[in-house]
Amino acid sequence: MIWLSTRSRGNWRYDGHNFTKFTNKEGIGNPVIVDRTGSIWFSGGENENGYGGDGGIWRYDPSASPTAASKSFKNFTTKDGLGDYSAWCMVEDRDGNIWVGTRNIGLYRFDGKTFTNFSAPAGVK
């Protein structure tokens, strides 16, 4: 499966034969990684200023019941310990932690329960 994202036409997946539109869910950004459990992690939207994040990041669990679509998406925001910057990259390490890099400042590790900030406070060199 190949995941694609467009600026104005949403997210798509390609199965080797067909392109299928994935979702129009509000606040979902680009698909960034698929983790070892098969969940797809998406960036959130970006504020008009180009720096701030809009809606954190999202995790989509394809194994969740199709009748409970709202439960298949989990949104992580500043309330969960993320900073207020756009997520630009994500990677999963060998221990299953999800690392999130944000624009300008912000490196976070998600261990499945909490986010830990590894960034220096603003102004510290």
TORDREN-574085 format. One line per field, with one value per residue (C-alpha): x, y, z; residue in three letters. Coordinates in nm, 2 decimals. Each point is the difference from the previous one (the first is absolute). Layout:
REM TORDREN-574085
xx: X; ... .
yy: Y; ... .
zz: Z; ... .
type: ALA; ... .
REM end
This chain:
REM TORDREN-574085
xx: 0.00; 0.13; -0.13; -0.02; -0.10; -0.11; -0.03; -0.37; -0.13; 0.06; 0.18; 0.00; 0.12; 0.12; -0.02; 0.19; -0.31; -0.23; 0.02; -0.26; -0.07; 0.06; -0.17; -0.12; 0.02; 0.05; 0.35; 0.18; 0.32; 0.24; 0.05; 0.35; 0.07; -0.17; 0.11; 0.06; -0.36; -0.13; -0.12; 0.05; 0.13; -0.09; 0.12; -0.26; -0.08; 0.23; -0.10; 0.00; 0.32; 0.18; 0.15; -0.27; -0.17; -0.37; -0.14; 0.31; 0.05; -0.24; 0.02; -0.23; -0.06; -0.13; -0.09; -0.26; -0.36; -0.13; -0.32; 0.20; 0.18; 0.05; 0.20; 0.23; 0.15; 0.20; 0.11; 0.30; 0.04; 0.16; -0.23; 0.20; 0.34; 0.08; 0.12; -0.19; 0.20; -0.07; 0.12; 0.24; 0.13; -0.06; 0.19; -0.05; 0.30; 0.08; -0.18; -0.32; 0.03; -0.13; 0.23; -0.15; 0.20; -0.16; 0.07; 0.26; 0.02; -0.14; 0.10; -0.24; -0.01; -0.33; 0.04; -0.36; -0.12; 0.17; 0.20; 0.34; 0.16; 0.37; 0.03; 0.19; -0.21; -0.02; 0.31; 0.22; 0.31 .
yy: 0.00; 0.34; 0.32; 0.33; 0.34; 0.31; 0.36; 0.04; -0.34; -0.20; -0.33; -0.30; -0.35; -0.21; -0.38; -0.07; 0.02; 0.28; 0.34; 0.03; 0.32; -0.06; 0.27; 0.35; 0.01; 0.35; 0.08; -0.29; 0.09; -0.22; -0.37; -0.03; -0.36; -0.33; -0.16; -0.36; -0.05; 0.13; 0.33; 0.30; 0.32; 0.33; 0.35; 0.26; 0.31; 0.30; 0.35; 0.28; 0.14; -0.32; -0.08; -0.10; -0.33; -0.02; -0.31; -0.19; -0.34; -0.29; -0.37; -0.22; -0.36; -0.20; -0.29; 0.20; -0.09; 0.17; 0.08; 0.20; 0.22; 0.28; -0.25; -0.10; 0.36; 0.12; 0.37; 0.10; 0.37; 0.24; -0.16; -0.32; 0.17; 0.10; 0.34; 0.24; -0.04; -0.18; -0.36; -0.05; -0.35; -0.31; -0.33; -0.31; -0.14; -0.36; 0.02; 0.12; 0.36; 0.26; 0.30; 0.32; 0.29; 0.34; 0.31; 0.23; -0.15; -0.32; -0.36; -0.23; -0.37; -0.19; -0.32; -0.11; 0.19; 0.34; 0.25; 0.10; 0.33; -0.02; 0.36; 0.28; 0.28; 0.31; 0.21; -0.27; -0.10 .
zz: 0.00; -0.09; 0.17; -0.18; 0.11; -0.19; 0.10; -0.09; -0.10; 0.33; 0.07; -0.23; 0.01; -0.30; 0.03; -0.32; -0.22; 0.12; 0.17; 0.29; 0.18; 0.37; 0.20; 0.02; 0.38; 0.12; 0.13; -0.16; -0.17; -0.20; 0.07; 0.14; 0.12; 0.05; 0.33; 0.08; 0.11; -0.33; 0.13; -0.23; 0.15; -0.16; 0.06; 0.10; -0.20; 0.00; 0.12; -0.25; 0.15; -0.13; 0.34; 0.24; 0.00; -0.04; 0.17; 0.10; -0.16; -0.07; 0.02; -0.21; 0.12; -0.30; 0.22; 0.19; -0.07; -0.32; 0.19; 0.25; -0.24; 0.26; 0.21; -0.28; 0.01; 0.30; 0.01; 0.21; 0.08; 0.25; 0.26; -0.05; 0.03; -0.36; -0.08; -0.21; -0.32; -0.32; -0.01; -0.29; 0.05; 0.20; 0.04; 0.21; 0.18; 0.07; 0.34; -0.16; 0.11; -0.24; -0.04; -0.13; -0.14; -0.02; -0.19; 0.15; 0.35; 0.14; 0.02; 0.18; 0.08; 0.04; 0.20; -0.05; 0.30; 0.03; -0.20; 0.12; -0.12; -0.09; -0.12; 0.16; 0.13; -0.23; 0.02; 0.14; -0.21 .
type: MET; ILE; TRP; LEU; SER; THR; ARG; SER; ARG; GLY; ASN; TRP; ARG; TYR; ASP; GLY; HIS; ASN; PHE; THR; LYS; PHE; THR; ASN; LYS; GLU; GLY; ILE; GLY; ASN; PRO; VAL; ILE; VAL; ASP; ARG; THR; GLY; SER; ILE; TRP; PHE; SER; GLY; GLY; GLU; ASN; GLU; ASN; GLY; TYR; GLY; GLY; ASP; GLY; GLY; ILE; TRP; ARG; TYR; ASP; PRO; SER; ALA; SER; PRO; THR; ALA; ALA; SER; LYS; SER; PHE; LYS; ASN; PHE; THR; THR; LYS; ASP; GLY; LEU; GLY; ASP; TYR; SER; ALA; TRP; CYS; MET; VAL; GLU; ASP; ARG; ASP; GLY; ASN; ILE; TRP; VAL; GLY; THR; ARG; ASN; ILE; GLY; LEU; TYR; ARG; PHE; ASP; GLY; LYS; THR; PHE; THR; ASN; PHE; SER; ALA; PRO; ALA; GLY; VAL; LYS .
REM end
